[in-house]
Amino acid sequence: MEESKYYLVKVKEKFVDMETNKVKTTTRQKLVDAMSITEAEVKTVKLYEGCTFEWKITSVAESPIDEIINN
């Protein structure tokens, strides 16, 4: 059985700054545990479902991270 990997997904977000009333753009990076690039994209899309701002996945790449320790 194939092991899952970690993928770095970059997402560009556009939103209106409430203080200045200007459109701002920022890039967020998500580390996604998935079996493939496609699965990493699907998981990221689900994360952003229902968001009220504009967003777009700009890249997905396999991460060199091989393990996350949560102790």
Order of alpha helices (4+ residues) and beta strands (2+ residues): beta-beta-alpha-beta
